[in-house]
Amino acid sequence: MLKLGLISGRHDLPVEDYVFNEIGDVTAVDTLEEEAYQKLKGLCGQPHDGHVAPAAYREHADARFVNNGTPVVVYATGLSVALLAVINAARALGVHDLTVMHYDASEKKYYRQKIVW
């Protein structure tokens, strides 16, 4: 299982690695999706000739990757645009086991939300 925090430094999360080190321009959606795509591909991607990436990723010669079966768990930090970038990138890579962990401040614990497509 691959456990990632969404953005480094925003909250103390039970992970060792993050999708984003920092977010500059939150309106630069294409940049965020590219960063998320490259991070996930590097951690859980493998080549697969039959996969056609969504239009946003077709410009990359290496865009034909799918998840190698690794479940991916992302701990959300509250920035929706960054979380959506990760979800879009995961879908483009063929990640079929994606879970988002949200924090319940009143209970002081995380709860899961399975992403299904």
C-alpha positions in Angstrom: 0.0 0.0 0.0 1.2 3.5 -0.9 0.4 6.1 1.7 0.8 9.8 0.7 0.0 13.1 2.3 -1.5 15.6 -0.1 0.7 18.6 0.7 3.8 18.7 2.8 3.8 21.0 5.8 0.1 21.7 6.0 -0.7 19.2 8.8 1.0 16.5 10.7 0.0 13.4 8.8 0.9 9.7 9.3 2.9 9.4 6.1 6.5 9.6 5.0 5.9 11.1 1.5 3.7 13.7 -0.1 2.3 14.3 -3.5 3.1 18.0 -3.4 5.9 19.7 -1.5 4.1 23.0 -1.8 1.4 24.7 -3.9 2.2 27.9 -5.6 -0.6 29.1 -7.8 -3.8 27.2 -6.9 -5.4 28.3 -10.2 -2.6 26.5 -12.2 -4.7 23.3 -12.5 -2.7 21.9 -15.4 0.5 22.2 -13.5 -1.0 20.6 -10.4 -2.3 17.7 -12.4 1.0 17.2 -14.1 2.9 17.2 -10.8 0.4 14.7 -9.3 0.6 12.5 -12.4 4.4 12.4 -12.4 4.6 11.7 -8.7 2.1 8.8 -8.8 3.6 7.4 -12.0 7.0 7.4 -10.4 5.7 5.5 -7.4 3.2 3.0 -8.8 3.2 3.1 -12.6 4.2 0.6 -15.1 4.0 0.6 -18.9 1.0 -0.7 -20.6 0.6 -0.3 -24.4 -3.2 -0.5 -24.5 -3.8 2.4 -22.2 -4.7 5.8 -23.7 -4.3 8.7 -21.3 -6.8 11.5 -21.1 -6.2 14.5 -23.4 -4.4 16.5 -20.7 -1.7 13.8 -20.6 -1.5 12.8 -24.3 1.4 15.2 -25.0 3.7 13.0 -22.9 5.5 10.1 -24.7 5.4 8.2 -21.4 1.7 8.8 -20.6 0.7 5.2 -21.3 1.1 3.8 -17.8 -1.2 2.0 -15.5 -1.1 1.3 -11.8 0.8 -1.9 -11.0 -1.9 -2.9 -8.6 -0.7 -0.9 -5.6 -3.5 0.5 -3.5 -3.0 4.2 -3.0 -4.2 6.1 0.1 -4.0 9.9 0.1 -4.4 11.9 3.3 -6.4 15.1 2.4 -5.3 18.4 3.7 -8.2 20.6 2.8 -7.2 22.0 -0.6 -9.8 20.7 -3.0 -8.0 21.7 -6.2 -4.9 19.6 -5.2 -7.0 16.6 -4.2 -8.9 16.7 -7.5 -5.6 16.9 -9.3 -4.5 13.7 -7.6 -7.8 11.9 -8.3 -7.5 12.9 -12.0 -3.9 11.7 -12.2 -4.8 8.4 -10.5 -7.6 7.8 -13.0 -5.3 8.6 -15.9 -2.8 6.1 -14.5 -5.4 3.4 -14.1 -5.3 3.3 -10.3 -8.3 1.2 -9.4 -7.8 1.2 -5.6 -7.7 4.8 -4.4 -8.8 5.9 -1.0 -8.9 9.4 0.5 -8.5 9.8 4.2 -10.3 12.8 5.8 -9.7 14.0 9.3 -12.6 14.3 11.8 -11.5 17.0 14.2 -14.2 16.2 16.7 -13.3 12.5 16.9 -9.5 13.2 16.4 -9.3 10.4 13.9 -9.3 9.7 10.1 -12.1 8.2 8.1 -11.9 6.8 4.6 -13.6 7.6 1.4 -13.1 5.1 -1.4 -12.9 6.7 -4.9 -14.8 4.6 -7.5 -14.9 4.9 -11.3 
